[in-house]
Amino acid sequence: MTLRLILAGFCGGVIAALALTLGQHILELPLRQQALLAAGLDLPPPSRQMDVIIIRNLLFGFVFSTLLAAVYTHRAPPEGRVSWREAALWGLAGFIALALAPGLTLPPTIDGLVHEEAPVWWLVAMAGAALGLGLLAFGRRWRWLGLPLLLAPPLLAPESAIEDAPEGFLYVDLALDLGFWLLLGLATAWVLRRMNR
């Protein structure tokens, strides 16, 4: 069972991570380069930036695809065959908790232009969104607490201190993250289905 989850996580994570990296190379890297130049920061070669990005994406994809595979297997034993709709909803939940909520709390940062309080508020936003979504989806007596937990971090966070960030960077980043999470949810479900055959 553990090996099956790891294999599903590896395959699903690689599919989503490679798609995300391609999108970042085409859409996000030029904006990142522009922001670093405008801020007068050292500009690493694009190839070096992409090396770091692809490694990060692969690790991130593997970890969360493995977690999704475990969730799918637990919710639909013994085959772990979740519906495509449920797989997309799990991907959407991951996007809200780990991309949208932190992005609305403090927008995605360009390298070297980071708000000093960003790590704390991102963690608060992710925890609040995950707990809020969990209560909204699975809570019974405490379901009413889900929405305040989901909305509190974006409303209470300090103003962003990102300077010289190019217009549209937030929207590009969130659009790529949405595609990544939906693909991660669906690809993980597809890999499990193929393995079950």
DAPEJO-V319184 format. One line per field, one symbol per residue. ss: DSSP state (a for helix, b for strand, c for the rest). burial: # if it has 16 or more other ideal C-beta (glycine too) atoms within 10 Angstrom, else .. Layout:
# DAPEJO-V319184
ss->???
burial->???
This chain:
# DAPEJO-V319184
ss->caaaaaaaaaaaaaaaaaaaaaaaaaaaaaaaaaaaaacccccccaaaaaaaaaaaaaaaaaaaaaaaaaaaaaaccccccccaaaaaaaaaaaaaaaaaaaaaaccccccccccccaaaaaaaaaaaaaaaaaaaaaccccccaaaaaaaaaaaaccccccccccccaaaaaaaaaaaaaaaaaaaaaaaaaaaac
burial->....#..##########.###.##...##.###.##..#.........#...##..##.###.###.######......###...###.#####################..#.#..#..##.###.#########.........#..##.###..#..#.#..#...##.###.##################....
